[in-house]
Amino acid sequence: MSKKNQHVVPRQNGWAVIGEGNQKASSVHETQKEAIGKARDTAKQQKTELLVHGKDGHIRARDSYGNDPYPPKG
């Protein structure tokens, strides 16, 4: 299993979880909250990032579950 950032994006029939670079959704959910929960579990397991998109498609939130440098750069 490759490590890919997880994106929660709007769909006509709800919200989808898509691994970065994939064309197909790994799962589709009725609510954004359900999709975020599934994407968060996957991101934690893979030690990647979770990116939540709003209805307009822009990223509105992100969480990192990877190996972040401490202290952060910048």
Rosetta silent file (secondary structure, phi, psi, omega in degrees, C-alpha in Angstrom):
SEQUENCE: MSKKNQHVVPRQNGWAVIGEGNQKASSVHETQKEAIGKARDTAKQQKTELLVHGKDGHIRARDSYGNDPYPPKG
SCORE:     score description
SCORE:     0.000 S_00000001
   1 L     0.000  126.043  179.493    0.000    0.000    0.000 S_00000001
   2 L   -84.265  152.405 -178.994    1.467    3.317   -1.026 S_00000001
   3 L   -89.642  115.241 -178.818    1.364    6.317    1.263 S_00000001
   4 L  -131.078  139.330  173.382   -0.851    9.029   -0.226 S_00000001
   5 L   -59.249  144.550 -177.363   -2.328   12.161    1.283 S_00000001
   6 E  -102.940  127.287  179.986   -6.066   11.760    1.781 S_00000001
   7 E  -111.702  134.163  172.740   -8.451   14.358    0.301 S_00000001
   8 E  -103.902  116.650 -174.167  -12.092   14.815    1.323 S_00000001
   9 E  -129.235  151.123  179.000  -13.909   16.332   -1.657 S_00000001
  10 E   -73.215  145.886  175.271  -17.540   17.141   -2.513 S_00000001
  11 E  -133.359  164.035  178.601  -19.466   14.889   -4.890 S_00000001
  12 L   -58.206  -38.150 -175.898  -22.996   15.067   -6.283 S_00000001
  13 L  -102.494   21.544  177.949  -24.093   12.233   -4.024 S_00000001
  14 E   140.378 -135.709 -176.862  -22.145   13.253   -0.911 S_00000001
  15 E  -129.648  137.668 -177.565  -18.463   13.431    0.020 S_00000001
  16 E  -113.516  150.411  171.403  -15.605   11.313   -1.298 S_00000001
  17 E  -107.325  122.690 -177.436  -12.260   10.264    0.141 S_00000001
  18 E  -129.347  129.198  173.735   -9.588   10.192   -2.552 S_00000001
  19 E   -71.155  138.856 -176.773   -5.930    9.258   -2.223 S_00000001
  20 L   -54.147  129.613  179.726   -3.694   11.919   -3.786 S_00000001
  21 L    89.388   -9.976  179.587   -3.128   11.230   -7.484 S_00000001
  22 L   -84.428  150.681  175.328   -5.986    8.730   -7.752 S_00000001
  23 L   -89.674  -35.298 -176.964   -8.869    9.127  -10.188 S_00000001
  24 L   -97.623  148.264  175.892  -11.331    6.978   -8.239 S_00000001
  25 L   -75.336  142.275  175.491  -12.628    7.585   -4.739 S_00000001
  26 L   -80.531  -25.388  174.394  -11.645    5.035   -2.114 S_00000001
  27 E  -160.306  155.231  177.450  -14.997    5.673   -0.396 S_00000001
  28 E  -128.242  136.899 -174.861  -18.089    7.890   -0.697 S_00000001
  29 E  -130.685  155.175  179.153  -20.152    9.076    2.284 S_00000001
  30 L   -67.606  -38.079 -176.699  -23.424   10.920    2.806 S_00000001
  31 L  -118.644  156.365  176.829  -21.881   13.544    5.092 S_00000001
  32 H   -64.616  -37.024 -179.488  -18.589   15.388    5.188 S_00000001
  33 H   -59.644  -43.737  178.098  -18.164   14.350    8.824 S_00000001
  34 H   -63.360  -43.207 -179.487  -18.275   10.643    7.900 S_00000001
  35 H   -64.745  -40.419  179.057  -15.798   11.171    5.062 S_00000001
  36 H   -63.481  -41.521  178.965  -13.411   13.091    7.330 S_00000001
  37 H   -60.073  -46.162  179.680  -13.502   10.276    9.894 S_00000001
  38 H   -65.205  -45.245 -179.424  -12.608    7.648    7.284 S_00000001
  39 H   -64.658  -38.203  179.110   -9.898    9.842    5.713 S_00000001
  40 H   -63.675  -44.149  178.414   -8.424   10.639    9.145 S_00000001
  41 H   -58.874  -44.471 -179.682   -8.166    6.937   10.013 S_00000001
  42 H   -66.107  -44.105 -179.783   -6.390    6.238    6.720 S_00000001
  43 H   -62.693  -39.977  177.794   -4.048    9.242    7.083 S_00000001
  44 H   -64.463  -44.340 -178.468   -3.103    8.172   10.624 S_00000001
  45 H   -63.191  -40.254 -177.051   -2.473    4.598    9.506 S_00000001
  46 H   -91.211   -5.647 -177.016   -0.318    5.708    6.556 S_00000001
  47 L    57.181   53.152  179.186    1.297    8.640    8.428 S_00000001
  48 L  -125.011 -164.615 -179.838    0.249   11.132    5.745 S_00000001
  49 E  -103.711  152.784  173.804   -1.814   14.322    5.546 S_00000001
  50 E  -111.062  124.727  178.234   -5.561   14.862    5.580 S_00000001
  51 E  -120.477  121.760 -177.859   -6.839   17.689    3.363 S_00000001
  52 E  -105.308  122.370  178.801  -10.494   18.725    3.667 S_00000001
  53 E   -97.996  145.370  175.300  -11.999   20.623    0.745 S_00000001
  54 L   -82.616 -179.126  179.533  -15.082   22.816    1.045 S_00000001
  55 L   -61.249  -24.953  179.057  -18.072   22.742   -1.301 S_00000001
  56 L   -83.539   -2.583  177.650  -16.222   25.219   -3.539 S_00000001
  57 L    91.735  -12.863  179.409  -13.329   22.763   -3.920 S_00000001
  58 L   -78.676  147.531  178.303  -10.763   24.889   -2.059 S_00000001
  59 E   -68.087  126.165 -179.169   -8.814   23.374    0.835 S_00000001
  60 E  -111.660  -16.106  179.156  -10.382   24.584    4.081 S_00000001
  61 E  -158.772  152.373  175.449   -8.486   22.458    6.598 S_00000001
  62 E  -150.166  144.737  177.280   -5.501   20.161    6.801 S_00000001
  63 E  -133.825  140.858  179.753   -3.997   17.880    9.430 S_00000001
  64 E  -109.829  132.464  177.276   -0.688   16.086    9.312 S_00000001
  65 L  -120.443   19.925 -178.000   -0.182   12.632   10.756 S_00000001
  66 L   -99.329 -158.780 -179.602    3.307   12.141    9.309 S_00000001
  67 L   -91.170   82.348 -179.655    6.813   12.810   10.484 S_00000001
  68 L   -78.057  140.448  176.954    6.707   16.570   10.912 S_00000001
  69 L   -70.858  143.062  175.634    9.949   18.336   11.743 S_00000001
  70 L  -130.059  125.417   -0.154   10.118   19.866   15.223 S_00000001
  71 L   -74.058  157.030 -178.892   10.539   22.730   15.543 S_00000001
  72 L   -63.708  148.077  178.143    8.691   23.589   12.325 S_00000001
  73 L   -73.220  147.261  174.256   10.655   25.354    9.602 S_00000001
  74 L    91.341    0.000    0.000    9.950   29.037    8.956 S_00000001
